[in-house]
Amino acid sequence: MANGTPLKLGWLYPTLMSTYGDRGNLTCLQRRAEWRGIAVEVVALDRDSPAEAFAQVDVIVGGGAQDRQQELVMRDLQGEKGAGLKAALDGGTPGVFTCGSPQLLGHYYEPGVGQRIDGLGVLDLVSVHPGPDADRCIGNMVLKITASRLAADLQKMLGRVPYVIGFENHGGRTKLQTAEPFAQVIKGYGNNGEDGTEGAFQGNAIATYSHGPLLPKNPFLADWMLKKALERQRQEEVNLSPLDDAWADQGRVMMLNRLGVQESA
Ligand code: GLN
């Protein structure tokens, strides 16, 4: 039985933004909480939700979207809803944002076809799709976490900082301005296929091009998010009980072998 005040998991635009199984990130957080007896409640944050709802969640999950759906979301977030989301992230609410979501958290996104769309400006980055004829960035990815606070937290939690395994499929290219990268690309394209950076990290939010979905493939990131959310809710240090991750671990070893990557210490 789950107990305590439920953790509210805010799910951004479930019907418009969940490509490549990104919903798995939400399921992973939900299950890993429930397996430990931690109550959770999923709150859809969408076009019908009041603006206040965006600022009243303990965790935020945002998936990817095709350009057309992404544009609908970006337009809906202009104004109070976007301000609520920004306030939550600025206040340290943990979040995981995949592909189209980080693009809309930046200053703008230029789709492959059509006009530049304003983003929320939460992350200091910009994203441009070079056009419908440009190659997409597609494939499995391996990442080394470089975001310093996240790496330090994982080192403390696990005694090491594991590689992140994911899958990317995007046309847009992201250039970071002052935003701190989430990771360095070991295998794959990352933000733009040129500068070796992947994603962004700010407050307690992970922004990444990695689908996968990210969290089931890298359960330590799900636990880091739950720990942060519970510590904010309870105002005390929280140490989560361990779970049996043998299958996920085997999957990780197999993927790293397949991609020819040896995890450095
Ligand atoms: N529309 C964006 C792009 O192609 C995001 C794609 C996605 O979320 N998978 O870059």
Boltz pocket constraint, residues with backbone or C-beta under 6 A from the ligand:
constraints:
  - pocket:
      binder: B
      contacts: [[A, 19], [A, 63], [A, 64], [A, 65], [A, 66], [A, 67], [A, 70], [A, 98], [A, 99], [A, 100], [A, 101], [A, 103], [A, 129], [A, 169], [A, 170], [A, 171], [A, 172], [A, 173]]
      max_distance: 6.0
